[in-house]
Amino acid sequence: DAGVTQSPTHLIKTRGQQVTLRCSPISGHKSVSWYQQVLGQGPQFIFQYYEKEERGRGNFPDRFSARQFPNYSSELNVNALLLGDSALYLCASSQTGTGVSGNTIYFGEGSWLTVV
Amino acid sequence: AQSVSQHNHHVILSEAASLELGCNYSYGGTVNLFWYVQYPGQHLQLLLKYFSGDPLVKGIKGFEAEFIKSKFSFNLRKPSVQWSDTAEYFCAALALDSNYQLIWGAGTKLIIKP
């Protein structure tokens, strides 16, 4: 079975531009979460979606938005990019919402975003 | 606020040495705990997890961790490390009445000298 797949793997954008990152969860998984990992730090939670509804949101500005589609894939959008948005964006999938005990979370390889 | 602390940012060991990486979390309720590993140039991989039951959990590649509730700790151990264990290790906690987010430690970079 395929794991969590993300695209693109690397991209470079200019300040002020907008970016869309895509994620396909493991087959059968209904929950997708997004994390931002800045070099040298642990991942920071951005969003969690379950059954196409937002279930959790981290401390990120409104420039960050996401959605989940009927096939459980997800997109993360970032508007008005800043240099500080340069990071590895990780998508994680799990069978149910992560508030459920015993729910293992699997990560994709990430999308490296560089803002110049 | 919930937080996860990893005591060492960098650890350097020789092959065959024993390893213990510290992790403490701050949350008084029920938590699920995880250790993830990130090898150079690769994605995060789950090493082991604690949900309930036996506080000593065994993971892949000879790693184990012990959940000590009274100390709010979940330290990672391996009796004899190998050069291939060179990686960054992250401890993460999920508070079960949280807004569904994993809280992560800052990571520990482990370098094994051959």
HADDOCK unambig.tbl for C-alpha pairs under 7 A between the chains (distance, minus, plus):
assign (segid A and resid 41 and name CA) (segid B and resid 106 and name CA) 4.96 0.50 0.50
assign (segid A and resid 41 and name CA) (segid B and resid 107 and name CA) 6.69 0.50 0.50
assign (segid A and resid 42 and name CA) (segid B and resid 104 and name CA) 5.69 0.50 0.50
assign (segid A and resid 42 and name CA) (segid B and resid 105 and name CA) 5.78 0.50 0.50
assign (segid A and resid 42 and name CA) (segid B and resid 106 and name CA) 4.43 0.50 0.50
assign (segid A and resid 42 and name CA) (segid B and resid 107 and name CA) 5.87 0.50 0.50
assign (segid A and resid 43 and name CA) (segid B and resid 104 and name CA) 6.28 0.50 0.50
assign (segid A and resid 45 and name CA) (segid B and resid 101 and name CA) 6.06 0.50 0.50
assign (segid A and resid 45 and name CA) (segid B and resid 102 and name CA) 6.83 0.50 0.50
assign (segid A and resid 48 and name CA) (segid B and resid 100 and name CA) 6.89 0.50 0.50
assign (segid A and resid 55 and name CA) (segid B and resid 99 and name CA) 6.94 0.50 0.50
assign (segid A and resid 55 and name CA) (segid B and resid 100 and name CA) 6.98 0.50 0.50
assign (segid A and resid 56 and name CA) (segid B and resid 99 and name CA) 4.94 0.50 0.50
assign (segid A and resid 56 and name CA) (segid B and resid 100 and name CA) 5.73 0.50 0.50
assign (segid A and resid 56 and name CA) (segid B and resid 101 and name CA) 6.94 0.50 0.50
assign (segid A and resid 97 and name CA) (segid B and resid 100 and name CA) 6.99 0.50 0.50
assign (segid A and resid 98 and name CA) (segid B and resid 100 and name CA) 5.15 0.50 0.50
assign (segid A and resid 99 and name CA) (segid B and resid 96 and name CA) 5.05 0.50 0.50
assign (segid A and resid 99 and name CA) (segid B and resid 97 and name CA) 6.58 0.50 0.50
assign (segid A and resid 99 and name CA) (segid B and resid 98 and name CA) 6.96 0.50 0.50
assign (segid A and resid 99 and name CA) (segid B and resid 100 and name CA) 5.04 0.50 0.50
assign (segid A and resid 100 and name CA) (segid B and resid 96 and name CA) 6.72 0.50 0.50
assign (segid A and resid 101 and name CA) (segid B and resid 32 and name CA) 6.70 0.50 0.50
assign (segid A and resid 101 and name CA) (segid B and resid 51 and name CA) 6.46 0.50 0.50
assign (segid A and resid 101 and name CA) (segid B and resid 96 and name CA) 6.81 0.50 0.50
assign (segid A and resid 102 and name CA) (segid B and resid 51 and name CA) 5.54 0.50 0.50
assign (segid A and resid 107 and name CA) (segid B and resid 44 and name CA) 6.06 0.50 0.50
assign (segid A and resid 108 and name CA) (segid B and resid 43 and name CA) 6.39 0.50 0.50
assign (segid A and resid 109 and name CA) (segid B and resid 42 and name CA) 6.60 0.50 0.50
assign (segid A and resid 109 and name CA) (segid B and resid 43 and name CA) 4.38 0.50 0.50
assign (segid A and resid 110 and name CA) (segid B and resid 43 and name CA) 6.91 0.50 0.50
